[in-house]
Amino acid sequence: MNTNNNETFRDSIGTINEEGLRNWIHPKKPKGKYYNYRTLVSIILLTLFVMGPFIKVNGEQFMLFDILGRRFHIFGRPFFPQDFYLLALALIISVVFLVLFTVVYGRIFCGWLCPQTIFMEMVFRKIEYFFEGDRPKQMKLDKMPWNAEKVRKRGLKWVVFYLISLIITSVMLAYVAGSDYVINMWKNPFADIKAFIIYLVFTTVFFFVFAWFREQVCIIACPYGRLQGVLTDENTIMVSYDYKRGEKRGPMRKGQNREELGMGDCIDCKQCVLVCPTGIDIRNGTQLECINCTACMDACDAVMDSIGKPRGLIRYASKVSIEEGHKKIFTPRVKFYTVILTILLGIFATLFINRPTVQLKVLRQRGLVYTELPSGEIRNYYNATLINKSNNTFKGLKLKLLDKASKGKITISGEQNLDLDKEEIKQFIIYIDYPKGEISGEKEIKLGVFDKNGKVLDKYKTVFIAPVE
């Protein structure tokens, strides 16, 4: 919170200087408890990201989103366009999750889970520290003319940046086109020149983002940052500066009694500013550029340790908790929203897990109402579809009417054998006969598909039409 009521900092952003030119941010290399946690989370997420399309389950890709080919695999299980309801539900939950999560926890997603932040801070930034050193050395290198040292350091850094961008593009392409396609492309990159050029274009885009555009993605391009101002309120938990404890700020001098001088714990060392990847001063309060990465929390805690003050001058807190002086994070409001989010995710997980392995769909043939057979039975014709949504094969499947008291019978046209290979879609014609008089007018009937052991794999409701008696 800006205690001096000076809001001029909101008139500009840290990445633009007074002349309107790009102000390059050289954040100090962070270290501390939260940075270690973020590193661990990033390692896990990056490992899952890289391995996802290259792991095979029963010969099929673990994660695949081939939109053009309409082939989808999630956790090794095949999905079809008929499962669109799951995608729609996932999108709805994502929106609700985004809103509720941001209302309660602010932009924690940006600092801990966002791919842009993970790649920038945990991959490319680390490479930059390796080749160019920490903040002072990077700033010195910036001002240095293009001599042999600068060309060597920047050149090596950019080469590694481009190689990493190649890897990212390859992994993302493996998600949408298949890992086998990517491997074959690398074995013979000039087999499809057009595809390879597009591949290099995307690689160059990634290189541009992480070598030049960098934090501007979060500040300028990302719409989520704009939502923050709408979704957060005074009860939202986010990285916050405890101005009641920290003000009045000022440097610490030997023998100084800060309490008698009315000074707070903030010694104005600006370490929280130096480590910020978007170049803001968290002490000014909530700002659009803050991604809740916790780098300032680690830096401030280290300073508090060195001067013998308690940690938490900058911490996860809401405006209300700071003003009222309590440190309780899990308030009833937070618990309530957390329960709602958990229930929504539970519903989706239940539908996802209980999705039928074999789906049955039965639709009446167009243009036909019913047929009276010489034997006195009434016949309806249907187009039936069986979809194997698993990596298993099914032999000897049977279609049955689920009304045990019914005298109706199902016949498969052409005496087709109901066997399904993995991910196979089989379409065929069936007709259903009922004795005349058993059904009058229109009646809903239910069919089921059974495996060879008599287990019901899926059910489907359709309509049978007969003469009105």
TORNU-394849 format. One line per field, with one value per residue (C-alpha): residue number from 1; residue in three letters; x, y, z. Coordinates in steps of 0.25 Angstrom, whole numbers, padded with zeros to 4 digits, always signed. Layout:
<pts>
n NUM;...
res ALA;...
px X;...
py Y;...
pz Z;...
</pts>
This chain:
<pts>
n 1;2;3;4;5;6;7;8;9;10;11;12;13;14;15;16;17;18;19;20;21;22;23;24;25;26;27;28;29;30;31;32;33;34;35;36;37;38;39;40;41;42;43;44;45;46;47;48;49;50;51;52;53;54;55;56;57;58;59;60;61;62;63;64;65;66;67;68;69;70;71;72;73;74;75;76;77;78;79;80;81;82;83;84;85;86;87;88;89;90;91;92;93;94;95;96;97;98;99;100;101;102;103;104;105;106;107;108;109;110;111;112;113;114;115;116;117;118;119;120;121;122;123;124;125;126;127;128;129;130;131;132;133;134;135;136;137;138;139;140;141;142;143;144;145;146;147;148;149;150;151;152;153;154;155;156;157;158;159;160;161;162;163;164;165;166;167;168;169;170;171;172;173;174;175;176;177;178;179;180;181;182;183;184;185;186;187;188;189;190;191;192;193;194;195;196;197;198;199;200;201;202;203;204;205;206;207;208;209;210;211;212;213;214;215;216;217;218;219;220;221;222;223;224;225;226;227;228;229;230;231;232;233;234;235;236;237;238;239;240;241;242;243;244;245;246;247;248;249;250;251;252;253;254;255;256;257;258;259;260;261;262;263;264;265;266;267;268;269;270;271;272;273;274;275;276;277;278;279;280;281;282;283;284;285;286;287;288;289;290;291;292;293;294;295;296;297;298;299;300;301;302;303;304;305;306;307;308;309;310;311;312;313;314;315;316;317;318;319;320;321;322;323;324;325;326;327;328;329;330;331;332;333;334;335;336;337;338;339;340;341;342;343;344;345;346;347;348;349;350;351;352;353;354;355;356;357;358;359;360;361;362;363;364;365;366;367;368;369;370;371;372;373;374;375;376;377;378;379;380;381;382;383;384;385;386;387;388;389;390;391;392;393;394;395;396;397;398;399;400;401;402;403;404;405;406;407;408;409;410;411;412;413;414;415;416;417;418;419;420;421;422;423;424;425;426;427;428;429;430;431;432;433;434;435;436;437;438;439;440;441;442;443;444;445;446;447;448;449;450;451;452;453;454;455;456;457;458;459;460;461;462;463;464;465;466;467;468;469
res MET;ASN;THR;ASN;ASN;ASN;GLU;THR;PHE;ARG;ASP;SER;ILE;GLY;THR;ILE;ASN;GLU;GLU;GLY;LEU;ARG;ASN;TRP;ILE;HIS;PRO;LYS;LYS;PRO;LYS;GLY;LYS;TYR;TYR;ASN;TYR;ARG;THR;LEU;VAL;SER;ILE;ILE;LEU;LEU;THR;LEU;PHE;VAL;MET;GLY;PRO;PHE;ILE;LYS;VAL;ASN;GLY;GLU;GLN;PHE;MET;LEU;PHE;ASP;ILE;LEU;GLY;ARG;ARG;PHE;HIS;ILE;PHE;GLY;ARG;PRO;PHE;PHE;PRO;GLN;ASP;PHE;TYR;LEU;LEU;ALA;LEU;ALA;LEU;ILE;ILE;SER;VAL;VAL;PHE;LEU;VAL;LEU;PHE;THR;VAL;VAL;TYR;GLY;ARG;ILE;PHE;CYS;GLY;TRP;LEU;CYS;PRO;GLN;THR;ILE;PHE;MET;GLU;MET;VAL;PHE;ARG;LYS;ILE;GLU;TYR;PHE;PHE;GLU;GLY;ASP;ARG;PRO;LYS;GLN;MET;LYS;LEU;ASP;LYS;MET;PRO;TRP;ASN;ALA;GLU;LYS;VAL;ARG;LYS;ARG;GLY;LEU;LYS;TRP;VAL;VAL;PHE;TYR;LEU;ILE;SER;LEU;ILE;ILE;THR;SER;VAL;MET;LEU;ALA;TYR;VAL;ALA;GLY;SER;ASP;TYR;VAL;ILE;ASN;MET;TRP;LYS;ASN;PRO;PHE;ALA;ASP;ILE;LYS;ALA;PHE;ILE;ILE;TYR;LEU;VAL;PHE;THR;THR;VAL;PHE;PHE;PHE;VAL;PHE;ALA;TRP;PHE;ARG;GLU;GLN;VAL;CYS;ILE;ILE;ALA;CYS;PRO;TYR;GLY;ARG;LEU;GLN;GLY;VAL;LEU;THR;ASP;GLU;ASN;THR;ILE;MET;VAL;SER;TYR;ASP;TYR;LYS;ARG;GLY;GLU;LYS;ARG;GLY;PRO;MET;ARG;LYS;GLY;GLN;ASN;ARG;GLU;GLU;LEU;GLY;MET;GLY;ASP;CYS;ILE;ASP;CYS;LYS;GLN;CYS;VAL;LEU;VAL;CYS;PRO;THR;GLY;ILE;ASP;ILE;ARG;ASN;GLY;THR;GLN;LEU;GLU;CYS;ILE;ASN;CYS;THR;ALA;CYS;MET;ASP;ALA;CYS;ASP;ALA;VAL;MET;ASP;SER;ILE;GLY;LYS;PRO;ARG;GLY;LEU;ILE;ARG;TYR;ALA;SER;LYS;VAL;SER;ILE;GLU;GLU;GLY;HIS;LYS;LYS;ILE;PHE;THR;PRO;ARG;VAL;LYS;PHE;TYR;THR;VAL;ILE;LEU;THR;ILE;LEU;LEU;GLY;ILE;PHE;ALA;THR;LEU;PHE;ILE;ASN;ARG;PRO;THR;VAL;GLN;LEU;LYS;VAL;LEU;ARG;GLN;ARG;GLY;LEU;VAL;TYR;THR;GLU;LEU;PRO;SER;GLY;GLU;ILE;ARG;ASN;TYR;TYR;ASN;ALA;THR;LEU;ILE;ASN;LYS;SER;ASN;ASN;THR;PHE;LYS;GLY;LEU;LYS;LEU;LYS;LEU;LEU;ASP;LYS;ALA;SER;LYS;GLY;LYS;ILE;THR;ILE;SER;GLY;GLU;GLN;ASN;LEU;ASP;LEU;ASP;LYS;GLU;GLU;ILE;LYS;GLN;PHE;ILE;ILE;TYR;ILE;ASP;TYR;PRO;LYS;GLY;GLU;ILE;SER;GLY;GLU;LYS;GLU;ILE;LYS;LEU;GLY;VAL;PHE;ASP;LYS;ASN;GLY;LYS;VAL;LEU;ASP;LYS;TYR;LYS;THR;VAL;PHE;ILE;ALA;PRO;VAL;GLU
px +0000;+0005;+0005;+0009;-0004;+0006;-0001;+0009;+0014;+0001;+0004;+0015;+0020;+0034;+0038;+0036;+0046;+0043;+0046;+0036;+0047;+0048;+0054;+0061;+0058;+0070;+0064;+0074;+0075;+0065;+0067;+0059;+0049;+0038;+0047;+0052;+0037;+0034;+0046;+0041;+0027;+0033;+0042;+0030;+0021;+0033;+0035;+0020;+0020;+0032;+0028;+0013;+0013;+0025;+0019;+0012;+0000;-0004;+0003;-0004;+0001;-0002;-0006;-0011;-0019;-0020;-0031;-0030;-0030;-0040;-0032;-0030;-0023;-0024;-0016;-0015;-0030;-0036;-0046;-0056;-0064;-0076;-0069;-0070;-0079;-0067;-0059;-0071;-0072;-0057;-0058;-0069;-0062;-0049;-0057;-0063;-0050;-0043;-0052;-0054;-0039;-0035;-0045;-0039;-0024;-0021;-0011;-0004;-0006;+0003;+0014;+0014;+0007;+0007;+0015;+0020;+0025;+0031;+0039;+0043;+0048;+0051;+0058;+0062;+0065;+0074;+0081;+0083;+0089;+0099;+0104;+0103;+0103;+0094;+0088;+0100;+0108;+0096;+0095;+0110;+0109;+0097;+0105;+0117;+0120;+0119;+0133;+0138;+0133;+0119;+0117;+0122;+0113;+0101;+0103;+0104;+0092;+0083;+0088;+0084;+0071;+0068;+0071;+0061;+0051;+0053;+0050;+0037;+0032;+0035;+0028;+0016;+0015;+0016;+0003;-0005;+0002;+0007;+0021;+0023;+0021;+0031;+0042;+0040;+0041;+0054;+0060;+0056;+0053;+0052;+0042;+0031;+0038;+0025;+0023;+0037;+0037;+0024;+0031;+0043;+0034;+0028;+0041;+0045;+0033;+0036;+0050;+0045;+0036;+0047;+0059;+0052;+0037;+0039;+0031;+0023;+0014;+0009;+0008;+0003;-0002;-0008;-0023;-0023;-0015;-0027;-0037;-0029;-0034;-0049;-0048;-0040;-0045;-0040;-0042;-0033;-0020;-0008;+0006;+0005;+0013;+0010;+0010;+0005;+0017;+0027;+0024;+0030;+0041;+0056;+0070;+0075;+0087;+0095;+0090;+0076;+0064;+0054;+0042;+0045;+0046;+0033;+0039;+0035;+0042;+0044;+0059;+0057;+0067;+0059;+0063;+0048;+0049;+0062;+0057;+0044;+0043;+0033;+0041;+0030;+0031;+0021;+0021;+0012;+0001;-0006;-0002;-0006;+0009;+0010;+0010;+0010;+0024;+0028;+0042;+0040;+0035;+0048;+0057;+0050;+0050;+0065;+0067;+0058;+0066;+0079;+0074;+0067;+0053;+0041;+0039;+0026;+0027;+0024;+0015;+0002;-0009;-0022;-0024;-0034;-0024;-0013;-0023;-0028;-0015;-0018;-0010;-0021;-0022;-0032;-0044;-0058;-0059;-0047;-0051;-0065;-0059;-0049;-0060;-0068;-0056;-0053;-0068;-0067;-0054;-0060;-0072;-0063;-0054;-0066;-0071;-0057;-0054;-0068;-0069;-0074;-0063;-0073;-0083;-0096;-0104;-0117;-0125;-0138;-0136;-0141;-0153;-0158;-0169;-0172;-0174;-0185;-0179;-0187;-0185;-0193;-0181;-0178;-0164;-0155;-0142;-0130;-0116;-0107;-0093;-0083;-0071;-0059;-0054;-0043;-0030;-0036;-0043;-0057;-0062;-0076;-0083;-0099;-0110;-0122;-0135;-0135;-0150;-0150;-0165;-0165;-0166;-0158;-0146;-0134;-0128;-0115;-0115;-0105;-0103;-0091;-0081;-0081;-0066;-0059;-0044;-0038;-0043;-0052;-0065;-0075;-0088;-0099;-0114;-0123;-0138;-0146;-0159;-0171;-0184;-0195;-0203;-0192;-0189;-0199;-0194;-0181;-0173;-0159;-0151;-0137;-0126;-0113;-0099;-0094;-0080;-0078;-0079;-0093;-0088;-0095;-0085;-0095;-0110;-0118;-0132;-0140;-0154;-0162;-0174;-0186;-0201;-0210;-0220
py +0000;+0014;+0021;+0034;+0035;+0036;+0029;+0033;+0019;+0015;+0024;+0016;+0002;-0003;-0008;+0006;+0017;+0032;+0033;+0023;+0012;-0002;-0002;-0016;-0023;-0030;-0037;-0041;-0056;-0061;-0071;-0075;-0085;-0081;-0081;-0095;-0099;-0093;-0100;-0113;-0110;-0106;-0118;-0127;-0119;-0119;-0134;-0137;-0127;-0133;-0148;-0146;-0149;-0159;-0169;-0180;-0188;-0201;-0195;-0182;-0168;-0164;-0150;-0146;-0135;-0137;-0127;-0129;-0144;-0144;-0153;-0150;-0158;-0154;-0162;-0173;-0174;-0170;-0160;-0157;-0145;-0152;-0148;-0133;-0132;-0135;-0124;-0114;-0118;-0116;-0102;-0098;-0103;-0096;-0083;-0085;-0090;-0078;-0068;-0074;-0077;-0063;-0057;-0065;-0067;-0056;-0059;-0071;-0078;-0068;-0069;-0084;-0091;-0082;-0088;-0075;-0072;-0086;-0086;-0071;-0072;-0087;-0090;-0077;-0069;-0079;-0081;-0066;-0066;-0077;-0070;-0055;-0056;-0049;-0035;-0026;-0034;-0034;-0019;-0017;-0026;-0018;-0005;-0012;-0010;-0022;-0027;-0042;-0045;-0039;-0046;-0059;-0059;-0054;-0063;-0075;-0071;-0069;-0082;-0090;-0081;-0086;-0100;-0100;-0093;-0105;-0115;-0107;-0107;-0122;-0125;-0117;-0122;-0136;-0133;-0129;-0138;-0149;-0153;-0163;-0151;-0142;-0153;-0156;-0142;-0141;-0153;-0147;-0132;-0129;-0139;-0129;-0115;-0107;-0114;-0112;-0098;-0096;-0103;-0094;-0082;-0086;-0089;-0075;-0069;-0076;-0071;-0057;-0058;-0063;-0055;-0042;-0040;-0047;-0041;-0033;-0045;-0044;-0029;-0026;-0039;-0048;-0045;-0052;-0040;-0031;-0040;-0038;-0024;-0029;-0042;-0038;-0031;-0027;-0041;-0048;-0054;-0050;-0045;-0033;-0023;-0021;-0006;-0005;-0012;-0007;+0008;+0018;+0012;+0016;+0011;+0004;+0011;+0006;+0010;+0014;+0012;+0011;+0010;+0023;+0030;+0024;+0015;+0002;-0011;-0007;-0002;+0002;-0007;-0009;-0024;-0027;-0018;-0024;-0038;-0035;-0041;-0030;-0018;-0013;-0009;-0018;-0007;+0001;-0009;-0018;-0015;-0021;-0025;-0034;-0049;-0054;-0061;-0059;-0055;-0042;-0050;-0058;-0046;-0039;-0051;-0052;-0037;-0039;-0050;-0042;-0030;-0039;-0036;-0046;-0051;-0048;-0033;-0037;-0050;-0056;-0048;-0040;-0025;-0028;-0037;-0027;-0016;-0024;-0030;-0045;-0055;-0065;-0069;-0080;-0072;-0078;-0071;-0077;-0091;-0089;-0086;-0097;-0107;-0102;-0104;-0118;-0122;-0117;-0125;-0137;-0137;-0136;-0147;-0156;-0154;-0155;-0168;-0174;-0171;-0184;-0192;-0196;-0186;-0190;-0181;-0185;-0175;-0178;-0179;-0166;-0167;-0180;-0181;-0196;-0208;-0219;-0233;-0245;-0252;-0241;-0234;-0219;-0216;-0203;-0200;-0193;-0189;-0194;-0189;-0196;-0188;-0195;-0184;-0192;-0199;-0213;-0222;-0228;-0241;-0246;-0234;-0235;-0225;-0228;-0221;-0217;-0219;-0234;-0235;-0230;-0240;-0232;-0237;-0230;-0235;-0230;-0228;-0236;-0245;-0236;-0241;-0231;-0230;-0217;-0215;-0204;-0190;-0196;-0189;-0199;-0195;-0205;-0206;-0214;-0216;-0218;-0227;-0226;-0235;-0227;-0221;-0221;-0207;-0196;-0183;-0178;-0184;-0182;-0195;-0197;-0205;-0210;-0215;-0227;-0233;-0248;-0249;-0243;-0230;-0217;-0208;-0197;-0194;-0185;-0181;-0180;-0180;-0191;-0187;-0196;-0195;-0189;-0199
pz +0000;-0004;+0009;+0003;-0005;-0017;-0029;-0040;-0040;-0047;-0058;-0064;-0064;-0060;-0074;-0080;-0077;-0077;-0092;-0095;-0099;-0094;-0080;-0079;-0066;-0060;-0047;-0036;-0035;-0025;-0014;-0002;+0003;-0007;-0019;-0015;-0015;-0028;-0034;-0029;-0035;-0048;-0049;-0047;-0057;-0068;-0066;-0068;-0080;-0087;-0084;-0087;-0102;-0102;-0092;-0099;-0092;-0099;-0111;-0111;-0107;-0093;-0097;-0111;-0116;-0131;-0135;-0150;-0149;-0138;-0130;-0115;-0104;-0089;-0079;-0090;-0092;-0106;-0107;-0118;-0123;-0116;-0103;-0106;-0094;-0085;-0092;-0090;-0076;-0074;-0080;-0071;-0059;-0064;-0064;-0051;-0045;-0051;-0045;-0031;-0030;-0034;-0024;-0013;-0016;-0026;-0037;-0030;-0044;-0051;-0041;-0039;-0051;-0063;-0074;-0078;-0064;-0063;-0076;-0074;-0059;-0057;-0071;-0079;-0067;-0061;-0074;-0074;-0060;-0065;-0077;-0072;-0057;-0047;-0048;-0047;-0058;-0067;-0066;-0068;-0081;-0086;-0086;-0091;-0106;-0115;-0113;-0113;-0099;-0101;-0114;-0108;-0096;-0103;-0115;-0107;-0099;-0111;-0117;-0105;-0104;-0119;-0116;-0104;-0113;-0122;-0111;-0107;-0121;-0123;-0110;-0114;-0128;-0122;-0114;-0126;-0138;-0130;-0125;-0136;-0146;-0139;-0138;-0153;-0156;-0149;-0156;-0169;-0167;-0182;-0186;-0184;-0186;-0183;-0170;-0166;-0169;-0161;-0150;-0150;-0150;-0137;-0131;-0135;-0129;-0116;-0116;-0119;-0107;-0097;-0102;-0105;-0101;-0088;-0076;-0086;-0088;-0074;-0074;-0088;-0095;-0084;-0082;-0068;-0062;-0067;-0060;-0047;-0044;-0046;-0039;-0027;-0015;-0001;+0004;-0007;-0003;-0010;-0009;+0000;+0007;+0022;+0022;+0036;+0041;+0031;+0031;+0033;+0024;+0025;+0025;+0038;+0045;+0056;+0070;+0064;+0072;+0061;+0070;+0077;+0063;+0059;+0048;+0043;+0040;+0025;+0024;+0009;+0004;-0009;-0009;-0012;-0024;-0030;-0030;-0037;-0051;-0055;-0048;-0039;-0024;-0016;-0005;-0014;-0013;-0022;-0037;-0050;-0053;-0040;-0043;-0029;-0032;-0017;-0021;-0012;+0000;+0000;-0002;+0009;+0019;+0017;+0020;+0033;+0037;+0036;+0044;+0055;+0051;+0049;+0035;+0027;+0025;+0011;+0011;+0006;+0012;+0009;+0011;+0022;+0029;+0029;+0033;+0045;+0049;+0048;+0040;+0038;+0023;+0023;+0027;+0025;+0012;+0007;+0012;+0005;-0009;-0007;-0004;-0017;-0025;-0020;-0023;-0037;-0040;-0033;-0042;-0055;-0050;-0047;-0061;-0067;-0060;-0062;-0077;-0084;-0091;-0102;-0106;-0113;-0121;-0128;-0137;-0146;-0161;-0167;-0176;-0170;-0160;-0158;-0166;-0164;-0167;-0173;-0159;-0153;-0146;-0146;-0151;-0149;-0155;-0148;-0151;-0140;-0136;-0126;-0122;-0115;-0106;-0100;-0104;-0102;-0112;-0110;-0116;-0117;-0113;-0113;-0114;-0105;-0101;-0086;-0084;-0080;-0081;-0095;-0107;-0116;-0123;-0129;-0143;-0148;-0163;-0171;-0159;-0155;-0144;-0133;-0130;-0128;-0129;-0121;-0124;-0135;-0139;-0145;-0152;-0156;-0158;-0148;-0148;-0136;-0137;-0128;-0128;-0134;-0122;-0112;-0115;-0119;-0125;-0120;-0109;-0103;-0102;-0097;-0103;-0097;-0102;-0094;-0094;-0095;-0080;-0080;-0074;-0079;-0085;-0089;-0091;-0101;-0101;-0115;-0120;-0126;-0134;-0137;-0142;-0132;-0127
</pts>
